[in-house]
Amino acid sequence: MSITFKKIDKEDFLEMRRKFLENYKSLDDFDLNEAIRFHKSLPDYKNFQKMLEKSIQDNIITTEACSKETLLEDLIKNLNTLHRVGQANFLSIIIDSHTRENRYDNAKTILEDSIKSNKSLLNGFPLINYGTKLARKIINDIEIPLQIKHGSSDARLLTEFTLLSGFSAFDGGGISHNIPFSKSVALKDSLENWKYVDRLVGIYEENGIKINREIFSPLTATLVPPAISNSIQILETLLAVEQGVKNISIGVAQYGNITQDIASLLALQEQIQFYLENFSFKDIHISTVFNQWVGGFPEDELKAYSLISYSATVSLFAKANRIFIKNIDEYSKNSLGNTMINSLVLTKTILDIGNNQNLNNYEEIILEKEQIKKETSQIIEKVFTICDGDLRKAIVDAFADGIIDIPFAPSKYNIGKMMPARDKEGMIRYLDIGNLPFETFIQEFHHDKIKERAINENREIDFQMTIDDIFAMSQGKLINKK
């Protein structure tokens, strides 16, 4: 195993940055020193990382809600409502899909139409088209920290505007915001794009500005085995801290089975610390986030809120530092206000009731945690064995060979041979291992778990299991039995 970690030299990066931003000089002056002064002028309660650290110190599990309005005043109004009425501790802004894909002219045209019609016609907020000055109005008008959430494989310009505007948190990575989102973006290119992003964050950190970098854990949000998500988060964390990122949020997107959800987060925390220490990365602050159910919700409102309630309960016992709240209308309405407030109040009530309870010592959780760690280790160590100094290249090769394989990802750079399904307890297992580098005992473990379910339901072991499981939660079930 030979891995070389090397931070881009500061002067080399600033020259790289100058050449990149030359293409966009009509949009902003991109004054880095002025942006740093603006961040330093903001009170601590508007810095995402500082308030996250305070909540951790105070042993408080916090909530985060999101809004995706196109119009500036509507966005500000909605965000303030989510905080003042819904009691959200953190807020995030969803970026529109045209901006995510660097189609800024398209976003500009639709923004102009939105302003004329006084309707949100984009599926998110076009930050770049509003520009730094107007974006700072959001920072000034909102009373709690803000995060930018997007899904861009090339987030260089978006990150520049994010940080210039005074936002102190955003999510993503070269793997997690490419393979699950894009069909034809080369993994090699997205990893290089995010190398720029992480070095830019490192520059802010070197100037005393705390920036939270959240690794995007849900991926395709469709039966993703914990070891796949955890492996990717470990790799993206190593690439980020290499370039000077100091504050990382890692997490779990709810899998459905409470034992597996808790075990996954515990395993990830332990293994992240192991690899950071193994490669001598020091002074890295790791926090955790639990994403409530990311898939489809039942059409029946009571069943949908039952799923929110279940998600809130699981997130309580997972003991994540922060909970990303979902709402039942996310995919059908542009405005996230009313139903999001319901989800926030419901979740906070459960947190208030159960904050002192603990499930982390249950034997089943420990067993599942160790199983996830074994699988994750075998994936990570295999990537390391094919690494000849360049971890990014090794990651590209690992995806090409199926060493890492994300289920149902659209990217042509993802081999797509591995197939998941649930076992009879509802934990996500492997119906088909594909090319994952698992030893025989792990393959047998998963085969036995799937076989046990097949016998229990008197059914064949086939792809229909996977199909049934994909749609189960939207029908108000964890396992869709035949």
N, C-alpha and C positions, 0 to 999 in steps of 0.2 A: 504494500500500500504506500503510495507516494502522492501526497496532496500538498500543493503549495498555495498558501493564502497570501495575497498581496494587495494592499490598498493602493488605489491609484494615487500617484503623487498629486499633492494639492495644486501646484502650478500647472501640471499637465492637465488636470481636470478642468481648471478654470479656463484654460485655452480651448479644451474640447467643448466646454459649455458655451464659450464665446462664439465658436464656429457654428454650433447647433442653433443658437438663438439668433444668429444673423439672418436666418430664414424667416424669422417672426418679429423683426424689429418694428414693424408697423403696429404690433399689438400692445407692446409695453416697453418700458426702458430696462426692465429686468435688473433693477438695481439691488444687488444682493445685500449691500451694507445698509441700505434704507430699510429693506425687509427685516433684517436682523434688529434694527432699532425699533421697528414697529412691534415685533414680537416682544421685545424687552419692555415696551411701554404698556403691555397688556397686564392686567391683574392676574395673579396666580390662578384664580378660580375660572379663568378662561383657557388655561392650558390643560389639554387633555391628560397628559402624562402626570402632571403634578397632582391633579385632582384624583386620578386613578391611584396613585401612590398613597394619597391621604386616606382614601376609602379603604385601601388594604390595611393600612396602619390602624384604622378605626374598626377593622373587622366587619365592614359593611359590604354586602353584595349589592352592586349597583345595577341599574337598568338603563338600557339605551334603546331609543326609538329612532325611526327614520322618516324622512319626507322626500318627495320627488317632484315637487311643483316646478313648473317652468317659469312662472312669473315671480319676480323678486319679492314683491310685497306679499303675495300669497304664501310664498315659502316662509318668509319671516313670521307671518301671522300663524301659520301652521306649527312651526317649530316652537314658538312661544306658548301656544296652546298645549302642545305635548309636554312641555316642561311645567307650566303653571297649573294645568288641570290634571294632566296624566302623571305628574311628579317624576318625569324622566330625569335621571342624573346626567346622562350624556345624550347627545343628538347626532345623527348623521344625515348627510345630504347625498341622495342618489344622483349620479351624473347620467345624463341622457346617452343613448346608444350611439348617436352620430359623433358626439365628442369622444366617447370611448374608442371609436374606430378611426379617430383623427379626421373626420369629415366635418371640419369646422364651418365650411361654407354652407353645407346643408343645414347644420344646426342654426346658423345665423338666419337663413331664410325662414325656417319654421319658427324661430324666436320672434322675428318681425311679424309673422302672421299671428302668433299668439298674442303679442302686444296689441295688434289691431283689433282682434276679436275678443280680447280680454279672456282668453281661455288657454289652459295649458295643453298645447298640442304636441309637445315632446314627452317622452317617457322618463324624464328626469330634468335636472337643472344644468343648463349649458354654461358652466363656470367660465370657460375661456372667452366666450362671446360677451359675457357681461364685463369682464376685465377686473383688474385688481381693485380699483377704487370702489366700484359698486359691490364687489364681493366683501370688501372690508365693512360695508354697511351691515352685512349679516353678522360679522364678528362683533361689531359694536352694539347691535340691537338684541342679541341673544345673550342670556345671562349665565349660560353654562357652556362647557367645552363642546366643540364640534369636530366631527370626523367626516372625511370625504370617502364615499364608497363608489366603486365604479365597475371595473371588469375589463381594463384595457391592457393589451399585451405590450403596447408602447405608450407608457404613461409619462414620458419625459416632460413634454410640454404641460400636461395636466398637473404634474407634481410641481413644476416651476410656479404655476399660477396658484396652486394650493398653498404653497409655503409663502409666496410673495403676499398673498391675501391675508395671512395670519392664522390659517388653519394649522392645527398642531397634531393631526392624526389622519391617516389614510390606510386603506387596505390593499392587499395584492401581492403579486410576485411573478417572476418570469415563467414559472410552471403553472401556478394556480390561476393566473389570469390570462392564460393562453390556451392550454389543452382543453379545459372545459368550456371555453367560450368561442374559440376560433377554429375554422376549418383548415386554413392554408398558411397560417403564420408559422414560420420555421421556429422551432424551439431554440435553436442557436441564436436567432435574432432577438427573441423576447428576453432571453437570459442576458444578452448584452445591453438591451434597453434598460432592464431593471438594475444592471450594474451601475449605470449612470444615475438612476433614481436613488439607489442606496448610497452612492458616494455624495450626492447632493444633500441627502439627510445627514450624512457624516459631517459635511461642512457646517451645517446649522448646529449640530451637536458640539463641534469644536468651538463654536462661538457662544456656547452656553444656552442654546435653545433646545429644550427637550421636545422631541418629536416621537410620537407613538407609531410604530409600523406594525399593523396587524397582518398576520399571514392568513390568507383566505382558506378556511378549513372545509367549507361545504363541497367544493369542487363541483361535480355535476349534481350533487344533492340527490342522487338516485342509487340507493343501496351501495354506497361506497364503503368497503371494508375498512375498519379502523386503522389497520397497519398501512394501508395505502395513503390515507390522509396524514397520518402521523409521520410517515417517512418523508413525504413531500414537505411538511412543515419543518422537519429537522433540516433538510437540505436547504430550503429557502432561508431559514434562520442563519445557517452557516455562511451562506453567500451574502446575506445582509450585514452581519456583524463584521465580515471581512472588510467591508467598505466604510465602517465607522458607525453603523447603526447601533444605538445603545439600549433602545427600549422596544421590546418585541411583545406583541400579544399573540398567543397561540390559543388554539381551542378545539372544540368539538361541535360539529353540527349534529343535532340529535339523531341518533340511529333508531330509537324506538323502544329498545329494551333497556330498562333502568340500570341493570347490572352492567351491561356493556357500555352504556353512556358514561357511567361513573368510572369504570375501569379504564376506558379509553383516555379520559383526561388525566387520570393518575399516571398511566403509563407514559403519556406524552411528556408530562412535567418531569418525570424521573429521567427519561432518556434525553430530553433537551439539555438538562443540566449535565448529564454524563458526557455528551459530545462537546458541549462548550468547554467543560473542564479538560477533556481529553486533548483538545486543540488549543488550550491555554488562552481562551477568550475570557477576559476578566471584566468586572464592572458592568455586566449586561443585566438589565432588569427585565425579568420575564413575568408577564401577567397572563391571566387566562380569561377566555370568553366562552360562553355557552350560547350557541345559536339555537333558539327554539325551532321547532319543526319547519324545515325549509321547503318541503314538498307541497303537493296539493292538499287543500282542506276539503272536508265534506261540504256538500251544498247546503245541507240542513244546518241552520245557524246554531242550534243548541249543540249538535254534534261537533261543529267547528270550534265553539268555545270550550267544549269539553276537552278537545285536543290542546287548546291553548292552556287550559288548566293543568292538564297532564304534563305539558312541556314545562310549565312554571314549577311544578312539584319536582320534576326530575332535575331541573337546573338548580333548585334549592339544595338538593342532596349531593349534587356534583360539586358544590362549593366553589364554583368558578368565581373569579373576582367581578366579572361583568356578565350581564345577560342581554343578548340582543333579542329584542321583542319582535314577534311576528304578529301579523293581523290577518283576519279571515278574508279581507277584501283586497289583499295586496295585488293580485293578478287581474282584478276586474275593474278597479277604479284608479284614477290618477291621484285623487285626493286620499291621503291616508289618515285624515284627522280623527273622525268619530270612532271607527272600529279599533284604531290603534290605541286610542285613549282607554277603551274598554279592556284591551289586552294589557296595557300598562297597569291599570288599577287592579285588575285581577291578579297579575303576577306579583305586584307589590304587596297585596294582602297576604298571599301565600308566603312570601318572604318574611313578612312581619310575624306571622304565626309560627313559622318553622325554623327561624334563623339559628336557634341553638341546638337543633337536632342533627344527628350525624349517622350516616350509613357506611362510612368509609372502611369499617373494620369487618364487614361481613366476609365470610370465607369465599363465597361465590365471586365477589368482586375482586378479591386478591387473586384467585385462580384465573379469572378472565384477564386481569391486568397483566399477569405473567405470560399468558398466551399471546396477547397483543405485542408485548415487548419482544418475545422470541421471534415473531413474524417480522416485526419492524426491523429488528437487528439483522435478520438474514437479508432483507432488502437493502438496507443501508450498507452493510459490509460488502455485499456483492457489488454495489456501485463503487465503493472504495477500491475493490480489487481490480476494477477495470480502469481506474483513474491513474493516468501517467502524469501527475502533476496538475492537470487542469480539471477541476471538479465540474465546471460547466459542460465541457465536452463529454465527460463521463455520464452526466445526466442525459444529454442528447442520445448517447449510445444506449443508455439503459432503457429509454423509451422505445428506441428503434428495435431493441431485442426483446421487449416485453418484460424486462426486469422490474420496471414500474409500469403499471397498466391501470388506467382510470376507466371504470365502467361507463359506457354510453357517452363517452366524450366525442365531440364532432371532429376533433383534430385528426388530420391524416398522419400526423406524427405520433399518434397513439395507436398501438397495435390492436387493441380491442379484442384480445383472445380470452382474457379472464372473464368469468361470469359469476356473479354473486346470487345468493338466495338466502332466505332465513331458515334457521333450524326450528325445531318445534317450540322453543322458548321465545322465538322472535329475534334472536341474535343474528347478525349478518355473517354468513359463512361463504365459502367458495364452492359453487356448483361445479365450476371448471377452473382449475388453478392457472390454466394458460401457461405462460412461460415464467411465472413468478419463481424466484430461486429458493423454494422451500425444500427443506429436507423431508425425507420420507415420513417421519413421524408426524410432521405438521400436515402433510397431504392426507395421511390416514385419519388424523383428527377431524378434518373437515369432511372427508368422505363419510365417516361414521356419523357425524352430526346430521348431514343431509339425509343419509339412509334412515336414520332414526325417525326423522320427520316423515319420510315417504312411507315407512311401515305404519306409523301412527295414523296417517291419513289415508292409508291404503291407495297410494298413487304411485305413478312412475317418477323416477328421477329424470326430469327433462326441463327444457327451457320454459315450459308452462309454469313451473314453480316461480321462476323469476318474474314472469309477466304478472302472475297473481299478486306477488309481493309488491310490485311497483305501484299497483292501484289500491292496495289494501287500506292505507291510511286515509285516502280520500273517501273511502266507504265507511270510515269510523272503526277500522279494525287494524291490528298489528300484523296478523297473519291471515291471509285470504285462503282458508282451507278449501280443498276441493270437495 
